C-alpha cells in the first residue's frame, strides 16, 4: 500500500516559498496569500507540519493529501490494515460504549421537541450507535465508507446504512433528519467546512449537529508537554489531518450556520499522567488507565448516579477539557 504519508514526507517546495507558511508571529496574511492555507507551524511529526491556519481558523497538516489516497484509506485500509480488530474490540466493551451512547441521546432528547427523533450517523462504523438509537425509538441511518463496517451494520445488526462517503449526492434522496452525528470524523477529512455544509443540508430546520473530535492542544496536554518534555503525542498526521480545541471548533460551526448549545467531554485521560501514571512515557499503562476510567463510569451508573456523571462531563466540556469534546450546535434558519 502506498501511503500519502510517504508523499507528505517530501518537502513541499511550493509551500515553503509561501511567506504565509513561515513562523511569522501571526502577522495578517497579505492579500496575495489570503485565500491560501497558511500560518505558523505548531507541530511537526513524521516530517509533516501542522499549521495554525489563518484561512481555516483551526490547526491542520500541510500539505493536505490528495483525494484518491483518502478514498483508499477509508474504503479499504481503515478497517483492514489499520484497525483490523476495531469491530471486535468495540464489541468487547459494548456495555461501556452504550453508556457513552446514552449520554448523547439524553442530550439530543433534552434539546429537541418530543417526537423529533431521526438521526443520521456519519462514519457510523460497525453500527452500534444506530442500533442503540433504534432500541430507544429513534429512526436511524448510517453513512459509512468502510465495507467491513457497513456489512456488519446491515447484516449482523440489521440497521440501515449507506455504504459511501458523506456527500450531498449520497443523502440526496433521504428525508431531512433531526440530528446529524459526526463522531471522530472532522479530524480525518481534508475539508471539514464542506462536511459541515453537507450536514447542514441534511438537517431539518432547528435540527442539531453533534460533533465529537479529539480535544487537541488542550491545556492539560500542553501542561504535560511543559512538565515532562513529551513530544505532542496527539499529533498523528496520517489519520488526523485536523486538530480542534473548543474555541476553534465553535468558531467553525458558527461560520457554517450553526449555534453551539451544549457540550460533553470524555474523561480527561491526561489527569492520569498528571497523577503519576504517565501512559505517555509507558504506553503499556494505556490499557490500565482506560480500564480504570471505564470502571469509574460503570460504577457510578450502577450506583444510580449516571445523571451526575453526565453533568460532570457537560461541565468539563464547557471548560474545554476532556480527551474528546462533543459540541452540539443547532442549525439556524438562515442561508
Ligand atoms: Zn487551512
Boltz pocket constraint, residues with backbone or C-beta under 6 A from the ligand:
constraints:
  - pocket:
      binder: B
      contacts: [[A, 36], [A, 37], [A, 38], [A, 53], [A, 54], [A, 55], [A, 56], [A, 57], [A, 58], [A, 60]]
      max_distance: 6.0
